[in-house]
Amino acid sequence: MADVAVVTGGAEGIGLAIARRLAVDGARVVIADTAVEKGEAAAAAIGAVFARLDVTSEEDWADLVAVVQANGELRVLVNNAGVNPGPAPLEELPFEVWRRVLSVNLDGAFLGCRMAVRLMKAGGAIVNVGSAAGVRVVGEMPAYVASKAGLHALTRSVALYCGRKGLGVRCNAVLPGSVETPMVERLRTGTGDAAAARARAASLHPIGFVGATDDIADAVAWLSGPQARFVTGALLSVDGGLTL
Ligand SMILES: NC(=O)c1ccc[n+]([C@@H]2O[C@H](COP(=O)([O-])OP(=O)(O)OC[C@H]3O[C@@H](n4cnc5c(N)ncnc54)[C@H](O)[C@@H]3O)[C@@H](O)[C@H]2O)c1
């Protein structure tokens, strides 16, 4: 039976780079995303399978189980799907926006972890895509920051649970700094001067540049593979020193 790797939010950006990398490494990859056209095109391009999944929907996760089982055995889950509505004054942040961000970034990862722990009877690896923003907080992004800090805590809790129960499931998180993706491009465009925002982002990172999607994919591939067999509950910063 093939080893299946599910990547949520794999239609573009960091998720697509992760999906491509895991496919190259030999996994049967399922790209699970709300963006159907983009997701189908991405899956076709890298030899993966596409499944429509809204990570906030318990029903969609239940439907995904059948897709996974039709393709093999779940060995890797990457909870990558996330939203960031951008900076806004706290006083003006609508409650619906707060709830939407928490729902996608945190509820979605919980539902994913639960499915993975149920399915990974022969062991496996969960990798959550957190954020440097969950550590080095941003005052104008309370929902995003709280959702990622929550995701980091969820990662450690799931790791402890699976370890103590002897389930053979490891759970870790990668915490990216700024990475060139459509999400970041949208945020920069929102500032009115994308070029200045790009230069400012690079200068914030002690290493002097922002990351590429493959920088994150490499870390996820390592955390999900056998070379990380002794690593669980880790929050791995891949952020050019942003959180130092
Ligand atoms: N880009 C960065 O600089 C950066 C930094 C730190 C953390 N991250 C995290 O990395 C992850 C990927 O970010 P990105 O920059 O590639 O974003 P992106 O917006 O470029 O891509 C996100 C993908 O997630 C999908 N998605 C959104 N909501 C979904 C839902 N409810 N269900 C399923 N799929 C959904 C989108 O359709 C899209 O394909 C996110 O969790 C983000 O918070 C990104």
The ligand as an ORCA input file, in Angstrom:
! r2SCAN-3c Opt
* xyz 0 1
  N       3.904     33.206      3.737
  C       4.425     33.515      4.899
  O       5.257     34.435      5.028
  C       4.047     32.732      6.118
  C       4.744     32.989      7.309
  C       4.424     32.250      8.440
  C       3.437     31.283      8.376
  N       2.770     31.074      7.200
  C       1.739     30.033      7.201
  O       1.978     29.147      6.136
  C       0.744     28.594      5.680
  C       0.642     28.779      4.172
  O       0.709     30.168      3.906
  P       0.887     30.750      2.416
  O       1.625     32.025      2.563
  O       1.387     29.696      1.499
  O      -0.655     31.110      2.096
  P      -1.446     31.229      0.703
  O      -2.599     32.132      0.958
  O      -0.492     31.560     -0.394
  O      -1.995     29.742      0.508
  C      -2.897     29.208      1.458
  C      -3.653     28.036      0.855
  O      -4.595     27.604      1.855
  C      -5.865     27.420      1.227
  N      -6.922     27.600      2.229
  C      -7.340     28.746      2.831
  N      -8.370     28.510      3.645
  C      -8.615     27.165      3.572
  C      -9.553     26.297      4.193
  N     -10.495     26.770      5.034
  N      -9.507     24.982      3.915
  C      -8.576     24.490      3.039
  N      -7.680     25.267      2.411
  C      -7.695     26.587      2.674
  C      -5.900     28.473      0.122
  O      -6.870     28.158     -0.888
  C      -4.462     28.418     -0.397
  O      -4.305     27.429     -1.379
  C      -0.358     29.317      6.476
  O      -0.739     28.526      7.567
  C       0.347     30.578      6.947
  O      -0.240     31.108      8.108
  C       3.049     31.776      6.083
*
